[in-house]
Amino acid sequence: MSKLNQIVILLFMAGCLALLITGCDKAPDNPFDNQGGTDPTDPEPIPADLGTIEGLHARIFAPTCANSGCHDGTFEPDFRTIESTYNTLVYHPIIKNDPMGSYQYRVVPGNPDASVLMARLTYDIDNNSGLMPLVVDPGAEWNTKSEEFIQALRTWIQNGAKDIFGQSYNLQDAVPTMHGVIAESNGIYMERNDAGQGAFRVPQNVTQLSVYFSLLDDKTLPQNLTVNEIKFADGPDAFAGKPVQNLEVLATPITYKGYYGPQVQYTHKIVINPQQMAVLNQTVYFRIYVKDNVNPVTEIPTNAGVYYIKNYFSFTIVE
């Protein structure tokens, strides 16, 4: 065998030996192994705020009271939705009273002791109707948190029994309320996120957006409301110090679908360039300010309003 062949064979054997040694080494640790021995889980959801009608509905009225055959629309109060809950509670005439006739309304904002709702939760007012709730589903939070929930209801009433906009209802002269917000550009109406209840989806090529508001007041025509201003902000509660713009009051209202479904009249309007307010995927929130003939300036919604209404008063730039 030639010397050259010997060198080739030796190099080949050395390579095989190195391969064997390397193959026996322990494989490097996988950084994704041994992450505590449990599968990742979603964080626990934050319970709804019991200081709002949204939280009270989510944690008390809907799961505890809107049982089949009870307050599910079969009879009032109607606890199927947040709106029906509020409208059949606050300053709503009662059906059952105590022997002295002590109560007039189910909920009197600012006065828990005059609200029959609180009485029905704490004693049998006529010794015949029973203590509410009459039936509680197994596993319902009421079974373990009834004292906390009753106190939350009392606090909500004491603080004015605020509605979804964060406003307290005045029986003598209610503040103006919103019945719809729509937006269009060149006759094309903007769609919304969250099944039509979330932020407007505004394409990034839209540079002129008309936003319309439907308002209602118990004693003042919407066209006769004063102040008529609007603010824009980059957060749902970031309106302090933001500049004010004027809303146009339409001489001829437009008719379109309202927040609650039926057609309503839109009397207030503003035209904006959304691209000057936000970039792609950014959300802009807005609030309006109007005044009737009696109440102070009404802000819609307020900081105390429920989140989904604040989200309803917003738009997001999309592709």
MOVENKA-V692184 format. One record per run of one state. SS is the DSSP state (a for helix, b for strand, c for the rest). FROM is the first residue (numbers start at 1). TO is the last residue. If there is no record, write none. Layout:
<<SS | FROM | TO> <SS | FROM | TO>>
This chain:
<<c | 1 | 2> <a | 3 | 24> <c | 25 | 52> <a | 53 | 65> <c | 66 | 81> <a | 82 | 87> <c | 88 | 89> <b | 90 | 90> <c | 91 | 92> <b | 93 | 93> <c | 94 | 104> <b | 105 | 105> <c | 106 | 106> <b | 107 | 107> <c | 108 | 111> <a | 112 | 114> <b | 115 | 115> <a | 116 | 122> <c | 123 | 141> <a | 142 | 158> <c | 159 | 176> <b | 177 | 185> <c | 186 | 187> <b | 188 | 189> <c | 190 | 191> <b | 192 | 192> <a | 193 | 196> <c | 197 | 199> <b | 200 | 203> <c | 204 | 208> <b | 209 | 216> <c | 217 | 221> <a | 222 | 224> <c | 225 | 225> <b | 226 | 233> <c | 234 | 244> <b | 245 | 246> <c | 247 | 247> <b | 248 | 257> <c | 258 | 262> <b | 263 | 272> <c | 273 | 273> <a | 274 | 276> <c | 277 | 282> <b | 283 | 291> <c | 292 | 297> <b | 298 | 300> <c | 301 | 306> <a | 307 | 312> <c | 313 | 313> <b | 314 | 318> <c | 319 | 319>>
